[in-house]
Amino acid sequence: MSNAALTAKTPGNWTQLNKQITQAKALMRQMRRTVEDIEDARTIEHAKRANGRKSRIPWAQVKKELQLD
């Protein structure tokens, strides 16, 4: 097989590889978000266990404090 024959096939291979890389990057972003969500959930559960039965701030109070006038 000559080098000219190999060169002719290269653009198609690169197109397929670029598509696969794009798909892999999208999957990695989705997995990263999922891992971050799991870490957030763990943090929240840990905080709940650490606080036990201590009273929490009511949502109405939090909302009132966060409202910008």
C-alpha positions in Angstrom: 0.0 0.0 0.0 1.4 3.4 -0.9 1.6 6.5 1.3 -0.9 8.2 -1.1 -3.5 5.5 -0.3 -3.0 6.0 3.5 -3.2 9.8 3.2 -6.5 9.6 1.3 -8.1 7.6 4.2 -6.8 9.9 7.0 -9.5 12.7 6.8 -12.3 10.1 7.4 -10.4 8.6 10.3 -9.9 12.0 11.9 -13.5 12.9 11.5 -14.6 9.7 13.3 -11.9 10.3 16.0 -13.0 13.9 16.5 -16.6 12.7 16.9 -15.6 10.1 19.5 -13.5 12.7 21.4 -16.5 15.1 21.5 -18.8 12.3 22.8 -16.2 11.3 25.4 -15.8 14.9 26.6 -19.6 15.3 26.9 -19.8 12.0 28.9 -16.9 13.2 31.2 -18.7 16.5 31.8 -21.9 14.6 32.7 -20.0 12.2 35.0 -18.2 15.2 36.7 -21.6 16.8 37.4 -23.0 13.5 38.8 -19.9 13.1 41.1 -20.3 16.7 42.3 -24.0 16.1 43.0 -23.1 13.0 45.0 -20.5 14.9 47.0 -23.0 17.6 47.7 -25.5 15.1 49.0 -22.9 13.5 51.2 -22.0 16.9 52.7 -25.7 17.6 53.4 -26.2 14.3 55.0 -23.1 14.7 57.1 -24.2 18.1 58.3 -27.6 16.7 59.2 -26.1 13.9 61.3 -23.6 16.3 62.9 -26.5 18.6 64.0 -28.7 15.8 65.2 -31.9 17.1 66.7 -30.8 20.7 67.0 -33.4 23.2 65.7 -32.9 24.5 62.2 -33.6 27.9 60.8 -37.1 28.0 59.3 -37.2 28.6 55.5 -39.3 31.7 56.0 -36.6 33.3 58.1 -33.9 32.4 55.6 -35.9 33.8 52.8 -36.5 37.0 54.7 -32.8 37.4 55.5 -31.8 36.8 51.9 -34.2 39.1 50.2 -32.5 42.2 48.8 -34.4 45.4 49.2 
